[in-house]
Amino acid sequence: MENPFLFLEKRLNHIEDLILNLDRNFGKLKLTETKSERESEYMDATEVAQLARVKLSTVYAYNTRGTIPIWSSETPIIYRRDEIIEWLANGKRLTDRLVKLMEERKLVKK
């Protein structure tokens, strides 16, 4: 019969090796990540539609009604990710802060 302590030592060594390999591989992933691979601070209408899980035409309708926070109304229309997330969290309604930002940008529909 094998010594139980030797068996435990083998298992612990194996677990330590697995942890070291995971740590090395995870470290490589962190080092190879670039800014382009991360989420961009700005979005286009297609990205907003995907994030909001609506059709692209719905995003354009929100633009027309002025019920979505727009960062720039130049073509193509640009949105800020944090503002869209805030808008979604508020039930697809502009918060007071977003209305103020839109007024400052002169993008409020009346």
C-alpha positions as a Markdown table, in Angstrom:
| # | Residue | x | y | z |
|---|---|---|---|---|
| 1 | Met | 0.0 | 0.0 | 0.0 |
| 2 | Glu | 1.3 | 3.4 | -0.9 |
| 3 | Asn | 2.2 | 5.9 | 1.8 |
| 4 | Pro | -0.8 | 8.3 | 2.0 |
| 5 | Phe | 1.6 | 11.2 | 2.7 |
| 6 | Leu | 3.5 | 10.6 | -0.5 |
| 7 | Phe | 0.3 | 10.4 | -2.4 |
| 8 | Leu | -0.8 | 13.7 | -0.9 |
| 9 | Glu | 2.5 | 15.3 | -1.7 |
| 10 | Lys | 2.3 | 14.2 | -5.4 |
| 11 | Arg | -1.3 | 15.6 | -5.6 |
| 12 | Leu | -0.2 | 18.9 | -4.1 |
| 13 | Asn | 2.8 | 19.2 | -6.4 |
| 14 | His | 0.5 | 18.6 | -9.3 |
| 15 | Ile | -1.9 | 21.3 | -8.1 |
| 16 | Glu | 0.9 | 23.7 | -7.6 |
| 17 | Asp | 2.1 | 23.1 | -11.2 |
| 18 | Leu | -1.4 | 23.7 | -12.5 |
| 19 | Ile | -1.6 | 27.0 | -10.6 |
| 20 | Leu | 1.8 | 28.1 | -11.9 |
| 21 | Asn | 0.8 | 27.3 | -15.5 |
| 22 | Leu | -2.4 | 29.2 | -15.1 |
| 23 | Asp | -0.6 | 32.2 | -13.6 |
| 24 | Arg | 2.0 | 32.2 | -16.5 |
| 25 | Asn | -0.7 | 31.9 | -19.2 |
| 26 | Phe | -2.9 | 34.6 | -17.6 |
| 27 | Gly | 0.1 | 36.9 | -17.3 |
| 28 | Lys | 0.7 | 36.5 | -21.0 |
| 29 | Leu | -2.9 | 37.4 | -21.8 |
| 30 | Lys | -2.7 | 40.6 | -19.8 |
| 31 | Leu | 0.6 | 41.6 | -21.5 |
| 32 | Thr | -0.7 | 41.0 | -25.0 |
| 33 | Glu | -3.9 | 42.9 | -24.6 |
| 34 | Thr | -3.9 | 46.2 | -26.5 |
| 35 | Lys | -6.2 | 49.2 | -26.4 |
| 36 | Ser | -7.8 | 48.3 | -29.7 |
| 37 | Glu | -8.9 | 45.0 | -28.2 |
| 38 | Arg | -10.5 | 46.7 | -25.3 |
| 39 | Glu | -13.9 | 48.3 | -25.5 |
| 40 | Ser | -13.7 | 51.7 | -27.2 |
| 41 | Glu | -14.9 | 54.8 | -25.3 |
| 42 | Tyr | -16.9 | 55.8 | -28.4 |
| 43 | Met | -19.5 | 53.8 | -30.4 |
| 44 | Asp | -21.3 | 54.0 | -33.7 |
| 45 | Ala | -25.0 | 53.3 | -34.3 |
| 46 | Thr | -24.4 | 49.7 | -35.1 |
| 47 | Glu | -22.5 | 49.1 | -31.8 |
| 48 | Val | -25.3 | 50.9 | -29.9 |
| 49 | Ala | -27.9 | 48.7 | -31.5 |
| 50 | Gln | -26.0 | 45.6 | -30.5 |
| 51 | Leu | -25.5 | 46.8 | -26.9 |
| 52 | Ala | -29.2 | 47.9 | -26.6 |
| 53 | Arg | -30.3 | 44.7 | -28.4 |
| 54 | Val | -32.5 | 46.7 | -30.8 |
| 55 | Lys | -32.6 | 47.1 | -34.6 |
| 56 | Leu | -30.4 | 49.7 | -36.2 |
| 57 | Ser | -33.5 | 51.5 | -37.4 |
| 58 | Thr | -34.7 | 51.8 | -33.8 |
| 59 | Val | -31.4 | 53.6 | -32.9 |
| 60 | Tyr | -32.0 | 56.0 | -35.8 |
| 61 | Ala | -35.6 | 56.6 | -34.5 |
| 62 | Tyr | -34.2 | 57.4 | -31.1 |
| 63 | Asn | -31.8 | 59.9 | -32.8 |
| 64 | Thr | -34.7 | 61.5 | -34.7 |
| 65 | Arg | -36.7 | 61.9 | -31.5 |
| 66 | Gly | -33.7 | 63.1 | -29.5 |
| 67 | Thr | -34.2 | 60.4 | -26.9 |
| 68 | Ile | -30.7 | 59.0 | -27.0 |
| 69 | Pro | -27.5 | 60.6 | -25.8 |
| 70 | Ile | -25.5 | 61.7 | -28.8 |
| 71 | Trp | -21.8 | 62.8 | -28.5 |
| 72 | Ser | -21.5 | 64.1 | -32.0 |
| 73 | Ser | -24.2 | 64.6 | -34.6 |
| 74 | Glu | -21.8 | 64.7 | -37.5 |
| 75 | Thr | -22.0 | 61.8 | -39.9 |
| 76 | Pro | -21.4 | 59.2 | -38.7 |
| 77 | Ile | -23.2 | 59.9 | -35.4 |
| 78 | Ile | -21.0 | 59.1 | -32.5 |
| 79 | Tyr | -22.0 | 58.0 | -29.0 |
| 80 | Arg | -20.1 | 57.6 | -25.7 |
| 81 | Arg | -20.2 | 54.1 | -24.2 |
| 82 | Asp | -20.7 | 55.3 | -20.6 |
| 83 | Glu | -23.6 | 57.6 | -21.6 |
| 84 | Ile | -25.3 | 54.8 | -23.5 |
| 85 | Ile | -24.9 | 52.5 | -20.6 |
| 86 | Glu | -26.4 | 55.2 | -18.3 |
| 87 | Trp | -29.2 | 55.7 | -20.7 |
| 88 | Leu | -29.9 | 51.9 | -20.8 |
| 89 | Ala | -29.8 | 51.6 | -17.0 |
| 90 | Asn | -32.4 | 54.4 | -16.9 |
| 91 | Gly | -34.8 | 52.4 | -19.0 |
| 92 | Lys | -33.8 | 54.1 | -22.3 |
| 93 | Arg | -34.7 | 57.5 | -21.0 |
| 94 | Leu | -32.4 | 60.5 | -20.7 |
| 95 | Thr | -31.3 | 61.3 | -17.1 |
| 96 | Asp | -31.0 | 64.9 | -16.0 |
| 97 | Arg | -27.3 | 64.6 | -16.4 |
| 98 | Leu | -27.6 | 63.4 | -20.0 |
| 99 | Val | -30.1 | 66.1 | -20.8 |
| 100 | Lys | -27.7 | 68.7 | -19.5 |
| 101 | Leu | -24.8 | 67.2 | -21.6 |
| 102 | Met | -27.0 | 67.2 | -24.7 |
| 103 | Glu | -27.9 | 70.9 | -24.0 |
| 104 | Glu | -24.3 | 71.8 | -23.7 |
| 105 | Arg | -23.6 | 70.1 | -27.0 |
| 106 | Lys | -26.6 | 71.8 | -28.5 |
| 107 | Leu | -28.1 | 68.4 | -29.5 |
| 108 | Val | -31.4 | 68.6 | -27.6 |
| 109 | Lys | -34.5 | 68.1 | -29.8 |
| 110 | Lys | -37.4 | 70.5 | -29.0 |
